[in-house]
Amino acid sequence: MGKIRIAVAGAGLIGQAHIAIACASPTVTLTAVIDPSPAAAHTAADAGVPLFRSLDDMLAQDQPDGVVLATPNQLHVPQAMQCLQAGLAVLLEKPIAPTVAEAETLVRLVETGGGRLLIGHHRAHSPIMAKARAVVESGQLGRLVTVMGSATFFKPDHYFDDGPWRREPGGGPILINMIHEVHNLRLLCGEIIAVQAIASHAVRGFAVEDTVAITLQFASGMLGSFMLSDTAASARNWEHTSRENKAYPSYDDEDCYVITGTNGSLSVPTMRLKTYPGPDQRSWWKPFEQGVVGMVREDPLARQMEHFGAVVRAEAQPLVSARDGLQNLRVTEAITAAARSGHTVHLA
């Protein structure tokens, strides 16, 4: 089979990243860009592919093997359904939908109709996450007890000027950023069954939150705490620590997760490992054995595109399924509800 033919809908920041990756891929070829904005014409011309103003226009003239949907959140479900019903495989950027109710509709379509839908939680394709999960599953940490996490960074004013919707409900860091963290935490620690949260917009004063303190309960009994803010001048976040996106500066002395068990702890993404040498040595008066877990670093967006090609060829099932995307959204909605009500929100 030759190269998989992929169209990208949405020529914003993440859409442009997908376009560049498709153009550089050894197994995928870009066939079209779909976007009604005038600026998209330059993006399509630079990539050497035709520009269509809508999915309808593209499907009337050409049918690729798959479509990447990097469009605004409110378009995710109708556009994904349109592509799936046309027989196309879809890589749908997170979140799967603006609301859980809409996501459930899409999940039903996929699970009853056999559609090929990969949700774009690209960190699931990160070698860092794969290695961290392997350490956790090896039992080196013992029984998991806590996870401490953070996604604290400072977004400049033009970020909100360029996208005024980011000042409104649904555009804050819970849905834009925390949904990535939720998927990582589920991969490493298991299902989240209850959340508490306190939110603030004291710094920016927008209608949406800028800072959130979150407490998490996992099905295993493990507990977690998470600090989220897009107005905190801090490097304790995935972008500044993973070294996976070269658009961001990197700080090798920072971590964004610390997973602790009854026998040791793992800091991610520096992969610093501290464990006791034996059960009889477990005491805060005893020293840890210390080391760094070896790993490779690769661009997870590029790995995701190669995986999408395998999904199109029916060589692999989606690593992040529609149901995974739904569960991530359920947790983020629960965080919003907990912050609004001041009560613990339990997830089914």
Rosetta blueprint (number, residue, H / E / L):
1 M L
2 G L
3 K L
4 I E
5 R E
6 I E
7 A E
8 V E
9 A E
10 G L
11 A L
12 G L
13 L H
14 I H
15 G H
16 Q H
17 A H
18 H H
19 I H
20 A H
21 I H
22 A H
23 C H
24 A H
25 S L
26 P L
27 T L
28 V E
29 T E
30 L E
31 T E
32 A E
33 V E
34 I E
35 D L
36 P L
37 S L
38 P L
39 A L
40 A H
41 A H
42 H H
43 T H
44 A H
45 A H
46 D H
47 A H
48 G L
49 V L
50 P L
51 L E
52 F E
53 R L
54 S L
55 L H
56 D H
57 D H
58 M H
59 L H
60 A H
61 Q H
62 D L
63 Q L
64 P L
65 D L
66 G E
67 V E
68 V E
69 L E
70 A L
71 T L
72 P L
73 N H
74 Q H
75 L H
76 H H
77 V H
78 P H
79 Q H
80 A H
81 M H
82 Q H
83 C H
84 L H
85 Q H
86 A L
87 G L
88 L L
89 A E
90 V E
91 L E
92 L E
93 E E
94 K L
95 P L
96 I L
97 A L
98 P L
99 T L
100 V H
101 A H
102 E H
103 A H
104 E H
105 T H
106 L H
107 V H
108 R H
109 L H
110 V H
111 E H
112 T H
113 G H
114 G L
115 G L
116 R L
117 L E
118 L E
119 I E
120 G E
121 H L
122 H H
123 R H
124 A H
125 H H
126 S L
127 P H
128 I H
129 M H
130 A H
131 K H
132 A H
133 R H
134 A H
135 V H
136 V H
137 E H
138 S H
139 G L
140 Q L
141 L L
142 G L
143 R L
144 L E
145 V E
146 T E
147 V E
148 M E
149 G E
150 S E
151 A E
152 T E
153 F L
154 F E
155 K L
156 P L
157 D H
158 H H
159 Y H
160 F H
161 D H
162 D H
163 G L
164 P H
165 W H
166 R H
167 R H
168 E L
169 P L
170 G L
171 G L
172 G L
173 P H
174 I H
175 L H
176 I H
177 N H
178 M H
179 I H
180 H H
181 E H
182 V H
183 H H
184 N H
185 L H
186 R H
187 L H
188 L H
189 C H
190 G L
191 E L
192 I E
193 I E
194 A E
195 V E
196 Q E
197 A E
198 I E
199 A E
200 S E
201 H L
202 A L
203 V L
204 R L
205 G L
206 F L
207 A L
208 V L
209 E L
210 D L
211 T E
212 V E
213 A E
214 I E
215 T E
216 L E
217 Q E
218 F E
219 A L
220 S L
221 G L
222 M L
223 L E
224 G E
225 S E
226 F E
227 M E
228 L E
229 S E
230 D L
231 T E
232 A L
233 A L
234 S L
235 A L
236 R L
237 N L
238 W H
239 E H
240 H H
241 T H
242 S H
243 R L
244 E L
245 N L
246 K L
247 A L
248 Y L
249 P L
250 S L
251 Y L
252 D L
253 D L
254 E L
255 D L
256 C L
257 Y E
258 V E
259 I E
260 T E
261 G E
262 T L
263 N L
264 G E
265 S E
266 L E
267 S E
268 V E
269 P L
270 T L
271 M L
272 R E
273 L E
274 K E
275 T E
276 Y L
277 P L
278 G L
279 P H
280 D H
281 Q H
282 R L
283 S L
284 W L
285 W L
286 K L
287 P L
288 F L
289 E E
290 Q E
291 G E
292 V E
293 V L
294 G L
295 M L
296 V L
297 R L
298 E L
299 D L
300 P H
301 L H
302 A H
303 R H
304 Q H
305 M H
306 E H
307 H H
308 F H
309 G H
310 A H
311 V H
312 V H
313 R L
314 A L
315 E L
316 A L
317 Q L
318 P L
319 L L
320 V L
321 S L
322 A H
323 R H
324 D H
325 G H
326 L H
327 Q H
328 N H
329 L H
330 R H
331 V H
332 T H
333 E H
334 A H
335 I H
336 T H
337 A H
338 A H
339 A H
340 R H
341 S H
342 G L
343 H L
344 T L
345 V E
346 H E
347 L L
348 A L
